Amino acid sequence: MFAELNSILNTSPDSFKPGEFILVSDKHTDASFLIHHFLSFYLRAGCKVCFLGLVQSFSHYSAISQRLGVSLTQAREKGQLVFLEGLKESLGVLLQGEASKGTRTMDFLRDPSSGLRGLYDFVRDNVRGAVGGAEEWGPPVLLVDDLSVVLSLGVSVGAALDFSHYCRATVCSELQGSMVMLVRCEAEEEEESDDEGSERLLRGLIHQCSLTLQVQGLPTGYCRDIHGQVEVCWRGQCDKQQAQKKLFQYKVHDKGASFFARGMSSAVL
């Protein structure tokens, strides 16, 4: 959990805004350090977290969370964390070819045209199960790393946007929980048609979310002391409200990350 980022967003595990949809995107760099932040943030806040790990294993997140002072193993054992390990579930579908209970969530691997209904059902069942259960957790939270990977598996942009819309309606609106999604955008896709690609997915998700964190590499290239920049945009709740944007630079450390105004790095001053 990054204290400086919490200060920028004016939030903390003890006091955070319910019903938020936070969109994280990256280009020419890796924004996954923000997913680690939000994972530890909401676990510390006592929320029931449903994590769709579509690109990395549980052990990967567990090792990094341990450095941030959070045990994912303990959180999963006590029922606070539900982790869908997409890589392992995919093997169950592709190698076994069985529509078992554990692999129905990944049915889109068999038939991409069917969309992400199975994945949404998994989310819905787990976040609704967090309300009124034996354990009294805080508002449910959905984390997705990363949604754009389903496009390379044959799922259409429209189906991915439908999935996000229904998740937002259930998690944020119905249950007053929170959502954090990561989307990766590759520069090569800018030349693709406007009908497909992660750029179109990103544009569609921006219209749904309340806060965006867009991470990019430095326009001047590699720097040892500054790893990139992040544009934070608070989007208005209606069309009449103007979005507020602020640009920060950052450096990722072994146990966290530092954020500072552009040109204010200690290495520069």
N, C-alpha and C positions, 0 to 999 in steps of 0.2 A: 504494500500500500504506500502510495507516494504522497507525503504530507503537502508538498508544494502544489501538486495538482489539485488536491482537495481544496487548498486555499484559493486557487484560480477559479475553481468551479463553485466555490462557496458552499461546500458540503462536508459532511463527516459521517462516520458510521453511526453516530448518535443522533444525527439530524440530517436527513436527506429527503428530497422531494419525491413523493410517490407518483406512480403513473408515467415515469419518464421512459422514452425510447432513445437510447444513446447509440449513435452510429459512428463506428470507427472505420476509417479507410486509409489505405496507404498507396504510395506510388514511388518507385525508385528507392524504397527502403522497407523496413519491417516494423509494423505497428503492433506486433503481438505483445510487446511489453505492456501495452495498455490493457490488454485482456487479462494479463496476470494481475495488474493493479485492481481492476474491477472485481475479479474473482476473490481476492483477499479482502477487498473492501466490503463486499456484501456478506461474506462469511463472518467477518468481524461484527457486522451489523446484526447478526443473528437471523438473517433471512434464509429461507429455503431456496436453494439454488439448483436449477436444472441446467446442466451444461451440455451442449451439443459439440463435442470435440470431433470435428469432421476431418481435421488435418494432422492432429498430434495425439499421442497416446496419453493415458492417465499418468503413467510414470514420468513423462516429460513435465506435465503440469505440476505433479506432486513434488518433483525435485526443486523446481523454481519456487513454488509456494513455500517450501520448507525454508528457503533462504529469506523469504519475506515474513517468516514467523507464523505461518499457518500450516496446519497438517490436514491435507486433503483426505488422507486415509481415515483419520479420526472423524472428520466431517461426514464422510460416506458411511462409516460404521454406525454412527448415531442417527443417520437418516437426514442430515441437513443438506447433503450434496447428493444429487443424482447425476451420474456422468455417463453419457452415451459415447462409447469409444467407437467412433465411426470406422476406423481402420479394421478393428477386430470384427465388427458387425458386417462389414463388407465382405470379409473373407468367408463368413458364414453363408452369405448369399451366393458369392461367385464360385466357391469351391464345392459347397454341399448342394446348392441349388434347391434348398428346402425352404418353404415358407413357414418356418418355425416361429414360435411366439417371440423369440429374441431377435428375429431378423425382419419382421413385418415392417418395422420403421424404415428399412432401407429398400423397400419394394421398388423404388424408382430405378434401382440398378438393373432390375429385370425389364422394366417397361418405363423408360423415361417419360413417355407421353401421359402416364398416369398421374404425374405431378408428385407433390410432397404431402399427400393426405396422411400417409402412414406416419411420417415424421411429425406432423401437426398433432395427430392423435396421441403420440407419445408425450409431446409437450403438454397438451391439455390434461391428460390423465395425471401427470406428475405435479403440475402446478395447482390443479384443483385439489389434489390429495394433500397439499400442504396446508389447506385451510380446514380448520375444524378437526384436525387429526389428534392423535395422542400427544404429540409434541407441539408446543406452542411456539412456532417459528414466526419471524417477521414476514412482511409481504413477500410473495414469491418473486423470484428473479430468473429470467432466461438469458443465458449467455450462448452465443454462437460463434465458433471459430472454424472456418469462415464460410459464409453463405455462398460466395462466388464459386466455390469449388464444385457445386452441383451443376454449374453451367457446363463444365468440362466433361461431366458425366451424362450429358444429353438432355438435362432438364431445361425447359425454356425459361426465359427471363420472366415472362408473365406468370408462370407457375411459382417461381421463387418469390415474386412480389405478392402473389396471393397468399403464400405461406406466411410471409412477414405480416401481412394485413390481418390474417386470422389470429396469429400469435399476439399481435398488438391488441386486438379487440378482447382477447381472453385475459392476457396477463396484465396489460396496462389499464384498460377500461373497466373490465368486469371485476378483476381482483385487486386493482390499484397497486400492482407490482411494477417491476421495472424490466427493461430489455436492453441488452448490449449486443450488437452485432458487428462483426468485422467483415469488410469487403475489400478484396485486393483488386487494384486496377493496373493493368500492364500497358505500357506506352504503345506497344504494337497494335493494341485493339482500337486505337484512335482511327485507324484506317479502315476498320471494318464497317459494315453496313449499320445503320441506326437501329436495326431490328434486333440485333443480338449483341452479346458481350457484356462484360462487367461494368463498362461505363454507363450503359443504359440501366443496368440494375442499380448502380449507385445513384443515378439521377432519380429513379423511382423511389428509392428508400429515403432520399433526402426529403421528399414531400411528405413522408410519413413520420419522420422523427422529430424530436424536440431539441436535440443537441447533437452537433456533429463535431468530431475530432478528426481532422484531415491531416495525416502525417505524410511529409514529403522529405526527400533528401535535400541537402543544401543546393541552391542553384549554382553555387561556385564550386561544387564538387566536394571531395572527401576532406574532412578536417578531423584531426585527432581529438580535439577538445570539444567539438560540437558535432553531434551525430545527425542532426536534422532539425526540422521545424514542424510545428503543429499549429494549424489554424483552428481555433475554438469558435464555434458559431452557435449562439443561442437563438433558436428560431422562434418567431412569434407564434402565439396560439391561434391567431386568425390573420387573414390577409392584410388587415390594416396595420398590423404591428410590423415594424422593421426588424430584420435579423441583426443581432449585435455580434460583431466579429473582433477577435483579438488574435494576434500572431505571437507565438513564443518559440524559442529555440530550446533544445533539450540535449542532455547527455545521459546515456544509460550506464548505470554502475552495476556492480555484481549484486548488490542488495537493494537496488532501487533506481531512481532516475532524478535528475535535477532539471528544473525548468526555469527559464529566465527570459526577460524581454530581449528582443533582437539587438545584438551588439553589446549586451550587458554581461557576457560570460566573464568569469574571473580570469580566464586565459587571455582575454582580449584587453581587459582593463589594466 
